[in-house]
């Protein structure tokens, strides 16, 4: 099970020796975080890889698990992918990786161990609830965009941190040159790396579906937008949902998200960072997924507008199920009605100043003129 050793050592080089003029400047805080990551990551990986060996010994049947018609939600950051993802995973016929499975137990044996541990915990009065509660409160302080918790569905693309091969590394290491090729994954990542990534990712998905009784698998990752061709080649019967939101909302919200990461893991000299990187990847991720996916059969691809999803979540999900050929159970329909009622009372608390970000409404409209027909028609 190889990982991207070349990118790993390049990241170390940038993190300690090429930080001048970047949001990842080497302050004392940044230095300590770098040391922690580069010491913790190998130990974490040793544990995970040992559990994979145990899987092969005691649960070899997972390798024969079929992953039938997995669903991939793609679209730009801050386009409503999380909202749609968590709506879809409320259907009992579906499953998705949660945070604890992703980071603590991506293996079958790991899941069984933690499930056994929780049974023991409940038998002695559930003391773990205090630890879990403290953890969730800590991460909630940092999760100013969407709710994060051990049992919340999460982006499974973060599993590729384990082989150090992901655009999302930029959240921890804000050096755009390191991961620029991942913006154009299908076109610029070498075939051998794509094959290795997909081989590892498929193993993770198989283990999860096996552990959850063969249920339909739901994945959501904005950073999968530039790899829809590679995903389709790996999962020929996959279904894709491409969600599109107004760039006047997406761009400032994405810049705010990345700047939050920079402040969490370092001490940048300015409040907002990575504006040009956000604009670059957002352009490609608006255009490319639809360019490729529109050629798939009608029951494998649907494009969804964010405003339709928030205005009518129940109707939007029903249309997704109809187009993709999924059965909608009466129980799930009732859940969707509750979610629709909740959505009517939701108001975003996030407000952004384009001027402070060094941008203007006119520039965003000019750079993303091609998106208008996607969000208005």
MISE-434203 format. One record per residue (C-alpha): x, y, z. Coordinates in steps of 0.5 Angstrom, whole numbers, plus 500, padded with zeros to 3 digits. Example, Ala and Ser with C-alpha at 12.3 -4.5 7.8 and 13.67 -1.06 7.14 Angstrom:
REM MISE-434203
[[525; 491; 516]];
[[527; 498; 514]];
REM end
This chain:
REM MISE-434203
[[500; 500; 500]];
[[504; 506; 497]];
[[503; 513; 499]];
[[506; 519; 495]];
[[513; 520; 499]];
[[515; 525; 494]];
[[509; 530; 496]];
[[510; 528; 503]];
[[518; 530; 503]];
[[516; 536; 499]];
[[511; 538; 504]];
[[516; 538; 509]];
[[521; 542; 505]];
[[515; 548; 504]];
[[513; 547; 511]];
[[520; 549; 514]];
[[524; 552; 509]];
[[519; 555; 504]];
[[514; 559; 508]];
[[517; 566; 507]];
[[511; 571; 504]];
[[506; 565; 505]];
[[500; 564; 509]];
[[504; 558; 513]];
[[510; 563; 515]];
[[514; 559; 520]];
[[512; 562; 527]];
[[513; 559; 533]];
[[505; 556; 533]];
[[506; 554; 526]];
[[513; 550; 528]];
[[510; 546; 533]];
[[504; 544; 529]];
[[508; 542; 523]];
[[512; 538; 528]];
[[506; 535; 531]];
[[503; 533; 524]];
[[510; 530; 522]];
[[511; 526; 528]];
[[504; 524; 529]];
[[502; 522; 522]];
[[507; 516; 521]];
[[505; 513; 528]];
[[497; 514; 526]];
[[499; 510; 519]];
[[503; 505; 523]];
[[496; 503; 527]];
[[492; 504; 521]];
[[496; 499; 516]];
[[497; 494; 522]];
[[489; 494; 522]];
[[489; 493; 515]];
[[493; 487; 515]];
[[488; 484; 521]];
[[483; 485; 516]];
[[486; 481; 510]];
[[487; 475; 515]];
[[480; 475; 519]];
[[475; 479; 514]];
[[478; 477; 507]];
[[471; 477; 504]];
[[471; 484; 504]];
[[475; 484; 498]];
[[469; 481; 494]];
[[464; 486; 497]];
[[460; 490; 491]];
[[460; 497; 491]];
[[454; 498; 487]];
[[451; 505; 484]];
[[455; 509; 489]];
[[453; 516; 489]];
[[458; 522; 489]];
[[456; 529; 490]];
[[461; 534; 487]];
[[461; 542; 486]];
[[465; 548; 489]];
[[467; 549; 496]];
[[461; 552; 500]];
[[456; 550; 495]];
[[451; 546; 499]];
[[455; 540; 498]];
[[455; 538; 506]];
[[447; 540; 506]];
[[445; 535; 501]];
[[450; 530; 503]];
[[447; 530; 510]];
[[440; 530; 507]];
[[441; 524; 503]];
[[445; 520; 509]];
[[438; 520; 513]];
[[436; 515; 508]];
[[437; 508; 512]];
[[438; 505; 505]];
[[444; 509; 505]];
[[451; 510; 508]];
[[457; 514; 509]];
[[463; 515; 512]];
[[463; 518; 519]];
[[469; 522; 522]];
[[470; 517; 527]];
[[470; 511; 522]];
[[475; 516; 517]];
[[480; 518; 522]];
[[480; 512; 528]];
[[477; 506; 524]];
[[477; 506; 517]];
[[478; 498; 517]];
[[473; 493; 519]];
[[477; 490; 525]];
[[477; 497; 528]];
[[470; 499; 527]];
[[469; 492; 531]];
[[474; 494; 536]];
[[471; 501; 537]];
[[464; 498; 537]];
[[466; 493; 543]];
[[469; 498; 547]];
[[462; 503; 546]];
[[458; 496; 549]];
[[463; 496; 555]];
[[463; 503; 556]];
[[455; 503; 556]];
[[455; 497; 561]];
[[459; 501; 566]];
[[455; 508; 566]];
[[457; 511; 559]];
[[463; 515; 562]];
[[466; 516; 554]];
[[460; 521; 553]];
[[464; 526; 557]];
[[470; 525; 553]];
[[466; 525; 546]];
[[462; 531; 549]];
[[469; 535; 550]];
[[471; 533; 543]];
[[465; 535; 540]];
[[465; 542; 543]];
[[472; 543; 542]];
[[471; 542; 534]];
[[465; 546; 534]];
[[469; 552; 536]];
[[473; 551; 529]];
[[467; 549; 525]];
[[464; 555; 523]];
[[462; 553; 517]];
[[458; 546; 518]];
[[457; 542; 524]];
[[463; 537; 525]];
[[463; 531; 530]];
[[465; 524; 531]];
[[458; 521; 529]];
[[457; 526; 523]];
[[458; 524; 516]];
[[464; 527; 513]];
[[468; 528; 507]];
[[471; 521; 505]];
[[476; 524; 501]];
[[480; 526; 507]];
[[482; 518; 507]];
[[487; 520; 502]];
[[491; 524; 507]];
[[493; 517; 509]];
[[497; 516; 503]];
[[499; 524; 502]];
[[495; 525; 496]];
[[490; 530; 496]];
[[488; 537; 494]];
[[485; 538; 501]];
[[492; 538; 504]];
[[492; 545; 503]];
[[488; 546; 509]];
[[494; 545; 513]];
[[499; 547; 509]];
[[497; 553; 505]];
[[502; 553; 499]];
[[499; 553; 493]];
[[504; 550; 488]];
[[505; 544; 492]];
[[498; 541; 490]];
[[496; 546; 484]];
[[496; 539; 480]];
[[490; 537; 484]];
[[486; 542; 482]];
[[486; 539; 475]];
[[486; 532; 477]];
[[484; 528; 471]];
[[488; 532; 466]];
[[495; 533; 470]];
[[496; 528; 475]];
[[500; 522; 473]];
[[496; 515; 471]];
[[500; 511; 476]];
[[498; 516; 482]];
[[491; 516; 480]];
[[491; 508; 480]];
[[494; 508; 486]];
[[489; 513; 489]];
[[483; 509; 486]];
[[486; 503; 489]];
[[487; 505; 496]];
[[480; 509; 496]];
[[476; 503; 493]];
[[479; 499; 499]];
[[476; 504; 504]];
[[470; 504; 501]];
[[469; 496; 500]];
[[471; 496; 508]];
[[465; 501; 509]];
[[460; 498; 505]];
[[462; 491; 508]];
[[461; 493; 515]];
[[455; 497; 513]];
[[451; 491; 510]];
[[452; 493; 503]];
[[448; 499; 503]];
[[448; 505; 498]];
[[455; 509; 499]];
[[454; 516; 499]];
[[460; 521; 498]];
[[461; 528; 498]];
[[468; 532; 496]];
[[468; 538; 493]];
[[476; 536; 491]];
[[473; 530; 487]];
[[470; 535; 482]];
[[476; 535; 478]];
[[477; 527; 478]];
[[470; 525; 476]];
[[473; 522; 470]];
[[477; 518; 474]];
[[472; 516; 479]];
[[467; 514; 473]];
[[473; 509; 470]];
[[473; 506; 477]];
[[466; 506; 479]];
[[463; 505; 472]];
[[455; 505; 475]];
[[457; 511; 479]];
[[451; 516; 480]];
[[454; 524; 480]];
[[450; 530; 483]];
[[453; 536; 481]];
[[451; 542; 485]];
[[452; 549; 483]];
[[451; 556; 487]];
[[452; 563; 485]];
[[459; 565; 485]];
[[458; 571; 489]];
[[456; 567; 495]];
[[461; 561; 493]];
[[468; 565; 492]];
[[468; 570; 499]];
[[465; 564; 503]];
[[471; 559; 500]];
[[476; 565; 501]];
[[473; 566; 509]];
[[474; 558; 509]];
[[481; 557; 507]];
[[483; 564; 511]];
[[480; 560; 517]];
[[484; 554; 516]];
[[490; 559; 515]];
[[489; 562; 522]];
[[487; 555; 526]];
[[494; 552; 524]];
[[498; 558; 524]];
[[499; 566; 524]];
[[498; 569; 517]];
[[500; 576; 517]];
[[494; 578; 513]];
[[486; 576; 515]];
[[485; 573; 508]];
[[489; 569; 504]];
[[489; 564; 498]];
[[484; 569; 494]];
[[487; 567; 487]];
[[488; 560; 489]];
[[480; 560; 490]];
[[479; 563; 484]];
[[483; 558; 480]];
[[480; 552; 482]];
[[473; 555; 483]];
[[473; 556; 475]];
[[475; 549; 473]];
[[471; 546; 478]];
[[465; 550; 476]];
[[466; 548; 468]];
[[469; 541; 468]];
[[465; 536; 472]];
[[459; 538; 468]];
[[463; 538; 461]];
[[465; 531; 463]];
[[458; 528; 466]];
[[453; 531; 461]];
[[455; 525; 457]];
[[453; 520; 462]];
[[446; 516; 461]];
[[441; 521; 464]];
[[440; 516; 470]];
[[447; 517; 472]];
[[448; 525; 473]];
[[444; 530; 475]];
[[446; 538; 476]];
[[442; 541; 482]];
[[442; 548; 484]];
[[443; 551; 491]];
[[437; 555; 491]];
[[433; 550; 489]];
[[436; 545; 494]];
[[435; 550; 500]];
[[428; 553; 498]];
[[425; 546; 497]];
[[429; 540; 500]];
[[424; 535; 499]];
[[422; 536; 492]];
[[429; 537; 490]];
[[431; 530; 493]];
[[425; 527; 490]];
[[427; 529; 483]];
[[434; 527; 485]];
[[431; 520; 487]];
[[427; 520; 480]];
[[433; 521; 476]];
[[437; 517; 479]];
[[432; 511; 479]];
[[432; 510; 487]];
[[426; 508; 491]];
[[424; 513; 496]];
[[421; 510; 502]];
[[415; 513; 506]];
[[419; 514; 512]];
[[425; 518; 509]];
[[419; 522; 505]];
[[417; 524; 512]];
[[424; 525; 514]];
[[425; 530; 508]];
[[418; 534; 510]];
[[421; 535; 517]];
[[428; 538; 514]];
[[424; 542; 509]];
[[420; 545; 515]];
[[427; 546; 518]];
[[430; 549; 512]];
[[425; 555; 512]];
[[427; 558; 518]];
[[434; 557; 517]];
[[438; 564; 516]];
[[446; 564; 515]];
[[450; 568; 520]];
[[456; 569; 515]];
[[457; 576; 512]];
[[463; 577; 508]];
[[467; 584; 506]];
[[469; 583; 499]];
[[473; 590; 499]];
[[477; 587; 505]];
[[478; 581; 501]];
[[481; 585; 496]];
[[476; 583; 491]];
[[470; 586; 488]];
[[463; 584; 486]];
[[465; 586; 479]];
[[471; 582; 478]];
[[467; 576; 480]];
[[461; 577; 475]];
[[467; 578; 470]];
[[471; 572; 472]];
[[465; 567; 472]];
[[460; 570; 467]];
[[460; 563; 464]];
[[456; 561; 471]];
[[450; 565; 470]];
[[446; 560; 465]];
[[447; 555; 470]];
[[444; 558; 476]];
[[439; 562; 473]];
[[436; 557; 468]];
REM end
